[in-house]
Amino acid sequence: MPEAPKNSYPSDYSLDEMNKKKLEFIENVTSNPDEVQKKVLSEILLRNAHVEYLQRNGLNGHTDRESFKKTMPVITYEDIQADINRIANGDTSPILCSKPISEFLTSSGTSGGERKLMPTIEEELERRSLLYSLLMPVMSQFIPGLDKGKGMYFLFIKSEAKTPGGLVARPVLTSYYKSCHFKERPYDPYTNYTSPNETILCPDSYQSMYSQLLCGLCQNKEVLRVGAVFASGFIRAIRFLEKHWPLVVKDIRTGTIDSQITDPSVRDAVMKILKPNPKLAGFIENECRKDCWQGIITRLWPNTKYVDVIVTGTMSQYIPILDYYSNGLPLVCTMYASSECYFGVNLNPLCKPSEVSYTLVPTMAYFEFLPVHRNNGVANSISMPKSLNEKERQELVDLVDVKLGQEYELVVTTYAGLYRYRVGDVLRVAGFKNKAPQFNFICRKNVVLSIDSDKTDEVELQNAVKNAVNHLVPFDAAVSEYTSYADTTTVPGHYVLYWELSLNGTTPIPPSVFEDCCLTIEESLNSVYRQGRVCDKSIGPLEIKIVEPGTFDKLMDYAISLGASINQYKTPRCVKFAPIIELLNSRVVSNYFSPKCPKWVAGHKQWSSNNNKATTRIEEMNGKAQTV
Ligand code: AMP
């Protein structure tokens, strides 16, 4: 297997040499991906030969692909939930992995309304670092000189909890930023950010955002690239600036930090950078005062070459607003990753967002692909992922056997103890780099609504609506049809539900009842949604819009005029197409918002509700109320 290049090199290595090594690595692993994959699988199976899960399934120490495929089931989270719970409750025996589970990564994908817990091991940090280290060498092939300045990236940590057994559970990026791989990274011109570590690691999201913007603005000329992980996060930063720029300007003018920034380590770190600069303050004030914020990124950070944010998948809804703020700078999606495993990189980063494809790095995990057969474009019916039958299991193909243009669901086997695990993402083969396929990200299976990292599926939405309509029963009213829409024109974005009512009673329904419906829906949605509402403030209050009777018939007429079949027509539970949203909005008779935030606590519900003992063991470490 080609040896992974070191993540840091001796100081006498030139940047060019380092870049060359990284690019050679990509060339190598994409030239013989099948061989690499075979070795990755046998390495994973060899070292885990005695773990309970593999023994239970009868793999019997085999490490070859054929035995693995014949013996091991293709699974979803629910299939290993009992094993995960044992680990979470403190069982340290080798259940899934021979190496100790170092922590759980809390995925934005949920199960039973709670974040999924992905086990991880210490060495996975190395693999994540390796993937990160490939990004800038790739980028610098297209834009030279990026080592001559800084990156302004808005990076944040999120709250973390402890499982009853004492393992930390937190999002993968929080884990990474808190690790020595990030905090103690040796100097590297490519990880030279305007945000000092202390501002990124500050658990209070207001202070973190404020101080990162302040540092980014006072070094504005040095900034060559700007970004965040997802587009939604970057837009939040710009909107934050729209609201708070007078304070930031004052700080730059005087060289002092606003008193709301109370974290001493943040204050110290910012003071190392901030110097009184009335000229710059005046310039920023002048730009921010203007009514029009078009091109604000290029105005405030004039040397910026590109915006580094993920705009593939549901994040594509933010492309127009990013184009507006950046005056059309390239939007660059560099990588594709998850809590389960980091997957791949975009080798053509300046391509259009609609053409982005990711090359899976074959050393990261063992990848398999389940062909996806769409039912002729008919809207998805409500269904839970079911277990695969024997025939479907045989359809899984290896990395090198995928076919151009075909869509697949990604299945991974990881070093941390997931075996043939369905990630839930649908990818389409867009081309090849040497012998390694490159994939467009198509969608997350079943997800209908998403604003930030929340992923709400049709079943969750259906249950939430079912719970809410109970409020209408005393009025002899019911919801005859509904659909939904992720409205990102407001900041933060919010969920909108369009309801058509069937009214039998005569008592008018007071607005407070619909507001209760809004809140009940929010209370019923998964923990990632509620965290976005309560803690991150990245999602705004849910809205119900009541539409005139007959609106959904009009919707059907419209769909049929576009070619849908009458027999197969089903009301889509989520709409995205602008003319349909216009149609719905034109028939709204009243609208209502959720009057307050739903409940949310860090960690899993059952960790706090089982009994008092469990409650006292829960440790909410960073879950302070956050007020961006
Ligand atoms: P999480 O496990 O919470 O980190 O979320 C991982 C999921 O985010 C992936 O499985 C994808 O659904 C989504 N995701 C990650 N990277 C990308 C990307 N570059 N483009 C689109 N979706 C992505």
Residues whose N, C-alpha, C, O or C-beta is under 5 A from the ligand:
A	BS01	AMP	T106 S107 S108 G109 I310 T312 G313 M335 Y336 A337 S338 S339 E340 D425 F441 R444
